[in-house]
Structures are given as structure tokens and as C-alpha cells.
Amino acid sequence: MSPRLDASHTQTATSTLPPDRLDPIDPDDGVRAGRSGLAAAPAGEPPAALAGLPDIPPYDEVAPDDARALSKTLFERLESLEEGTHAYAYVRNTLVELNLALVKFAASRFRSRSEPMEDIIQVGTIGLIKAIDRFELSRGVEFPTFAMPTIIGEIKRFFRDTSWSVRVPRRLQELRLDLAKAGDELAQRLDRAPTVAELAHHLGLTEDEVVEGMAASNAYTASSLDAQPDDDDSEGTLADRIGYEDHGIEGIEYVESLKPLIAELPARDRKILSLRFVANMTQSEIGDELGISQMHVSRLLSRTLVRLRKALTVEE
């Protein structure tokens, strides 16, 4: 351990001021102003609560071995302090500062993600605090070994909750991970892509649940409308391939609705409609075809159209 760590009083660095600008406090107080105020022991704290702690150099200058040894000493002191006291907060926050290197190391594994590194470190720090609160020296495990899974787990939960393009239930987010893992295992075992039934049997789920999880996986990432397709650049962007509004679809709906109504018309009325709108004949030509006057054809056609219009309105 560094010789600076053997002193009987405690000194800490600050994240806002360099060490040479810190004003020393009376050694009897047992502390120096802490980093960002987090690790500072307030006035009125009994000196015995923090007496005997080793000297702590600037946090960015502490070697990993020294940080591990210091952390062990601080955890021993933390167990003897009452939670909620200023001394407890000082020791706990000092442990956070000393072990921030663990957070930065864990966050570096996710450097390729789209989230800012500052946000990842902040989330990882929450995991570090949780690990400090749960750690027990009696377990005989080094703190970095205990803390790293908690820190990484907190970061992974952050990505799981915020990286989805479409918000889906937590159950389906976890199912997506299970399906991905099971798919890799079965693909290696079977030397082919597993079927839905095989995935369901492997995970103890129903086939409908597997299909639901696969569908939810499509919401994890979204493609830009301006992105070029990977397989064939000649097709243009996705926006260029989106279909336009087909106004003829509305006409098809009306035609299908009219079919049963036209079938109920008398034969002569159906004949007039067919000659007028299918054969595109004039009313005079229809009159000559049926042997009636053009005025009669007009009256019959108008009556039929009013009947169909009213029937459509009632259905809508």
C-alpha cells in the first residue's frame, strides 16, 4: 500500500477543485472537506466516529490495489456506524468515490451503444451504490468481484428499458432475451434454425407465447424511412417503396355493398342498370332496346338509383 495510506487522519480529494487548493481542517476533526460535499464530515460529528481512518489521496491517483485495501478498511468502519448518521454517509460516499473506476470499466463495454457515456456511467453508479449497500465483509469475497455483476446488471436493465423503439411490456422484453439464447443453443445442437414448436418445448412455453415474443422482438429496433436497403440499393429508400393511397379501394367497397341490393331489383331494372352503366348506352338506346320511351327509361332509372342510394345509407 502507498505510504500515504498509513496516516491516522483522513483526507479526501474534491471533484471540483485540485488538491493543492483545498484548505486543511484541524486534524482533530478527523476529516478534510470531501468530494463535492458528499464525503465531508459536518461540524459537530464526534471525532471518535471517524478517528483512525487512513489518509485518502485524490481518488484519481489511487491505484487499484490501494483502492481495494482502502475499501476493505472503510467497509469495516461502515459496519460499526449507525445508518443515517453523518459519519455513515461520509464513509459510504467515500466508498462510492473510491470505486468509480469499476463503473467506468463496466461502462466501457457498452461504448458502442447509442446512449451517451455520461448516462451509462450514471446508471452504473446506481448499481455501485446498491452493491455497497448489500456488501458484507463476512462473505469473504472481494468487493470488485461482488460489485461488478450488480453494476453491469443495472446498465443492462437501463438499455432493456430505454433502447426499444416501441414500448413493450417487461415480460416480452425478457422473453426476447430468452428466445435469443434458446435459439442459439438449439441452432448449435440441431445444426439448423429451430422451429416455433422446438423453442416452445425448450423454454416450457406455448407456441402462441413464442410467436408473441418473436413479434415483440421486431419492436426493438426501427428502420429509417430514408435508409437504403442492405440487399439491393437499386430499390431506393423505404419511403420510395411505401404504397400510395389507392382511391379505387373505396369504389370496390361500394360495389361489394351494391351487389346484394342489385340482386333484389326486378329483372327490368337490373337490365336498365346494366345497359346504362356497363354497356354505356344512352337512355334513347335503352328505350329502343326495351321497346319503351326515353322518358320512361329516365323515370325507371331515377327510381332505381334512389332506391339503391337509400339502401346504402341505411347500411352505413
C-alpha positions in Angstrom: 0.0 0.0 0.0 1.2 3.6 -0.7 2.8 5.2 2.3 0.2 8.0 2.1 -2.5 5.5 3.2 -0.9 4.8 6.6 -1.7 8.2 8.2 -4.0 8.3 11.2 -6.2 11.1 9.9 -8.4 11.2 6.9 -8.1 13.5 3.8 -10.1 13.3 0.6 -9.9 15.0 -2.8 -12.6 17.0 -4.5 -14.0 16.6 -8.0 -14.3 20.4 -8.4 -11.0 21.7 -7.0 -7.5 20.3 -7.4 -5.9 19.0 -4.2 -3.5 21.9 -3.8 -6.4 24.4 -3.5 -8.1 22.6 -0.6 -7.9 24.2 2.8 -6.9 21.8 5.5 -9.1 21.3 8.6 -7.9 20.8 12.1 -6.7 17.1 12.3 -8.7 16.7 15.5 -11.8 16.9 13.3 -10.6 13.8 11.6 -11.6 14.9 8.0 -11.0 17.3 5.2 -13.7 18.7 3.0 -15.0 15.8 0.9 -15.6 15.5 -2.8 -18.5 17.7 -4.0 -19.5 17.8 -0.3 -20.6 14.2 -0.4 -17.8 12.9 1.8 -17.4 15.8 4.1 -17.9 15.3 7.8 -20.0 18.1 9.2 -19.2 20.1 12.2 -20.3 18.6 15.5 -19.6 15.0 14.5 -17.9 13.1 17.3 -14.2 12.7 16.4 -14.2 9.1 17.6 -16.6 8.2 14.8 -14.0 8.8 12.1 -10.8 8.5 14.1 -8.2 6.1 12.8 -9.2 6.1 9.1 -6.2 6.0 6.7 -5.2 9.0 4.7 -7.0 9.1 1.3 -5.2 10.7 -1.6 -7.0 12.2 -4.6 -9.3 9.5 -5.9 -7.9 9.5 -9.5 -4.5 8.8 -8.1 -5.4 5.8 -6.0 -4.0 2.6 -7.5 -6.4 -0.4 -7.8 -4.7 -2.4 -5.1 -4.8 0.6 -2.8 -8.4 1.3 -3.6 -9.2 -2.3 -2.7 -7.3 -2.1 0.6 -8.9 1.2 1.5 -12.4 -0.1 0.6 -11.9 -3.0 3.0 -11.0 -0.7 5.8 -13.9 1.6 5.1 -16.3 -1.3 4.9 -15.1 -2.5 8.3 -15.8 1.0 9.7 -19.1 1.2 7.9 -20.4 -1.9 9.7 -19.7 -0.2 13.1 -21.6 3.0 12.2 -25.3 3.7 12.5 -27.1 4.2 9.2 -28.4 7.8 8.8 -25.5 9.5 10.7 -23.1 11.9 9.1 -20.2 9.6 9.7 -22.0 6.7 7.9 -22.8 9.0 4.9 -19.2 10.1 4.8 -17.7 6.6 4.7 -20.4 5.4 2.3 -19.8 8.2 -0.1 -16.1 7.8 0.1 -16.5 4.2 -0.9 -18.5 5.3 -3.9 -15.8 7.7 -5.0 -13.0 5.2 -4.5 -14.8 2.6 -6.7 -16.0 4.7 -9.5 -13.2 3.1 -11.6 -15.3 -0.1 -11.6 -18.2 1.8 -13.1 -16.1 3.3 -15.8 -14.6 -0.1 -16.6 -18.1 -1.7 -16.9 -19.4 1.3 -18.9 -16.6 0.9 -21.4 -18.1 -2.4 -22.5 -21.1 -0.5 -23.8 -19.2 2.2 -25.6 -20.7 1.2 -29.0 -24.2 1.8 -27.9 -26.1 4.9 -29.0 -26.6 6.2 -25.4 -24.2 8.9 -24.1 -21.4 7.5 -22.0 -22.3 10.0 -19.2 -25.7 8.4 -18.9 -24.2 4.9 -18.8 -21.8 5.9 -16.1 -24.6 7.5 -14.1 -26.7 4.3 -14.3 -23.7 2.2 -13.4 -23.0 4.4 -10.4 -26.5 3.5 -9.1 -25.5 -0.2 -9.4 -22.3 0.6 -7.5 -24.3 2.2 -4.7 -26.6 -0.8 -4.5 -23.6 -3.1 -4.3 -22.1 -1.0 -1.4 -25.3 -1.2 0.5 -25.6 -5.0 0.0 -21.9 -5.9 0.5 -20.9 -7.9 3.6 -17.2 -8.5 4.6 -18.2 -11.8 6.3 -18.8 -13.3 2.9 -15.1 -13.4 2.2 -15.5 -12.0 -1.3 -13.5 -9.1 -2.8 -15.8 -6.1 -3.3 -14.9 -5.6 -7.1 -16.0 -9.3 -7.6 -19.2 -8.7 -5.8 -20.0 -5.3 -7.3 -19.3 -5.9 -11.0 -22.3 -8.1 -11.7 -24.6 -5.6 -10.0 -23.1 -2.6 -11.9 -23.4 -4.4 -15.3 -26.9 -5.7 -14.5 -28.0 -2.1 -13.8 -26.6 -0.9 -17.1 -28.2 -3.8 -19.0 -31.6 -3.0 -17.4 -31.2 0.6 -18.5 -30.7 -0.5 -22.1 -33.5 -3.0 -21.8 -35.9 -0.3 -20.6 -34.9 2.6 -22.9 -33.5 1.1 -26.1 -36.7 -0.3 -27.5 -38.2 1.6 -30.4 -41.7 0.7 -29.3 -42.5 0.3 -25.7 -43.4 -3.3 -24.9 -44.2 -5.0 -21.5 -41.2 -6.1 -19.4 -42.4 -9.7 -19.8 -41.9 -9.6 -23.5 -38.6 -7.8 -23.2 -37.3 -10.7 -21.0 -38.9 -13.2 -23.3 -37.0 -11.8 -26.3 -33.7 -12.4 -24.4 -34.8 -16.0 -23.5 -35.7 -16.7 -27.1 -32.4 -15.4 -28.4 -30.5 -17.6 -26.0 -32.6 -20.6 -26.7 -32.4 -20.1 -30.4 -28.6 -20.0 -30.3 -28.4 -23.2 -28.2 -30.8 -25.1 -30.4 -29.2 -23.9 -33.6 -25.9 -25.3 -32.4 -27.4 -28.6 -31.3 -29.6 -29.1 -34.4 -27.3 -27.5 -37.0 -30.3 -25.5 -38.2 -32.7 -22.8 -37.1 -35.2 -24.2 -34.5 -38.9 -24.2 -35.2 -41.5 -22.5 -33.0 -42.5 -25.8 -31.5 -38.9 -26.7 -30.6 -38.4 -23.3 -29.0 -41.7 -23.7 -27.0 -40.7 -27.1 -25.8 -37.2 -26.0 -24.8 -38.5 -23.0 -22.8 -41.6 -24.7 -21.4 -43.9 -22.2 -23.2 -46.8 -22.4 -25.5 -46.3 -21.8 -29.2 -48.5 -18.8 -29.0 -46.2 -17.3 -26.4 -43.2 -17.9 -28.5 -44.8 -16.3 -31.5 -45.8 -13.3 -29.4 -42.2 -13.0 -28.2 -40.9 -13.1 -31.8 -43.4 -10.4 -32.8 -42.3 -8.2 -29.9 -38.7 -8.6 -31.0 -39.5 -6.6 -34.1 -40.1 -3.5 -31.9 -36.5 -3.5 -30.6 -35.1 -1.5 -33.5 -36.7 0.7 -36.1 -35.5 1.5 -39.6 -35.3 5.0 -41.0 -37.6 5.8 -44.0 -34.5 7.3 -45.6 -32.3 4.2 -45.1 -31.1 2.3 -48.1 -31.9 -1.5 -48.1 -28.9 -3.7 -47.5 -29.7 -6.3 -50.1 -30.4 -4.1 -53.2 -29.5 -0.5 -53.4 -31.4 -0.1 -56.7 -34.7 -0.3 -54.9 -34.3 3.1 -53.3 -35.2 4.1 -49.8 -38.0 2.5 -47.8 -40.0 5.7 -48.2 -39.8 5.3 -52.0 -41.4 1.8 -51.7 -44.3 2.7 -49.5 -47.6 2.4 -51.4 -49.7 5.4 -52.3 -53.3 5.8 -51.4 -55.5 3.9 -53.8 -58.8 5.7 -54.2 -60.2 2.8 -56.1 -60.4 0.8 -52.9 -63.4 2.9 -51.8 -65.1 2.1 -55.1 -64.6 -1.6 -54.5 -66.3 -1.3 -51.2 -69.3 0.3 -52.7 -69.5 -2.3 -55.5 -69.5 -5.1 -52.9 -72.2 -3.4 -50.9 -74.3 -2.8 -54.0 -74.2 -6.4 -55.2 -76.9 -7.8 -52.9 -79.0 -4.7 -53.3 -78.9 -5.0 -57.1 -79.8 -8.7 -56.9 -83.1 -7.8 -55.2 -84.2 -5.5 -58.0 -86.7 -6.6 -60.7 -85.2 -8.0 -63.8 -86.1 -5.0 -66.0 -84.4 -2.6 -63.5 -81.3 -4.7 -63.4 -81.3 -4.8 -67.3 -81.6 -1.0 -67.4 -78.6 -0.6 -65.0 -76.5 -3.0 -67.0 -77.2 -1.3 -70.3 -76.6 2.2 -68.8 -73.5 1.7 -66.7 -71.9 -1.4 -68.1 -72.8 -1.1 -71.9 -72.7 2.7 -71.6 -75.8 3.1 -73.7 -77.9 6.3 -73.7 -81.4 6.4 -72.4 -82.8 6.6 -76.0 -80.8 3.5 -77.0 -82.0 1.7 -73.9 -85.6 2.7 -74.8 -85.2 1.3 -78.3 -83.6 -1.9 -76.8 -86.5 -2.5 -74.4 -89.3 -1.0 -76.6 -90.2 1.8 -74.2 -89.9 5.6 -74.4 -86.8 7.5 -73.4 -88.8 9.3 -70.7 -89.9 6.0 -69.2 -86.4 4.8 -69.1 -85.4 8.0 -67.3 -88.1 7.6 -64.6 -87.2 3.9 -64.1 -83.5 4.7 -63.8 -84.0 7.5 -61.4 -86.3 5.4 -59.2 -83.8 2.6 -59.1 -80.9 4.9 -58.2 -82.9 6.5 -55.4 -83.7 3.0 -54.0 -80.1 1.9 -54.1 -78.9 5.1 -52.5 -81.3 4.8 -49.6 -80.4 1.2 -49.0 -76.7 2.1 -48.9 -77.4 4.9 -46.5 -79.3 2.6 -44.1 -76.4 0.1 -44.1 -73.8 2.8 -43.3 
